[in-house]
Amino acid sequence: MTVAAILDEKGRGVVTTAATTTVGEAVDAMVSHKIGALVIVDASERIVGIVSERDIVRAVARSGTAALAQSVESVMTRTVVTCTENETINDVMTRMTRGRFRHLPVATNGRLAGIVSIGDVVKARIEQVEREAEEMRAYIATA
């Protein structure tokens, strides 16, 4: 199974924001959309960063509530690890586990094409394993 299959099922919409957005506004967006990260894009939809709950917690730990008035640019992760739609869920799961992050933007020609979370990847993997098990049961039953 590929990242494209996950995106086809869950959708390709991504909540994004600009680097000038305040951390407080980012928190509001994450809460209202029930998500754990925002992708930061420029005017051309090129990925320039990602801000996660973890980034925000670190900023608040450093600066207290004053962090909420800072721009996300000051707290975002600038070196964003991405994947492509043709990568397998096993590849993506390994990358996310090794990198210790839960959100992976999907890029096509440097532009944002979607996002997968560790939850999306685990769900897809479980469905794949269940499908394989059912196929084995059916094969054994007909043998």
Secondary structure as UniProt FT lines:
FT   HELIX           3..10
FT   STRAND          16..17
FT   TURN            19..20
FT   HELIX           23..33
FT   STRAND          37..41
FT   TURN            43..44
FT   STRAND          46..52
FT   HELIX           53..63
FT   HELIX           64..69
FT   HELIX           72..74
FT   TURN            85..86
FT   HELIX           89..99
FT   STRAND          103..108
FT   TURN            109..110
FT   STRAND          111..117
FT   HELIX           118..142
//
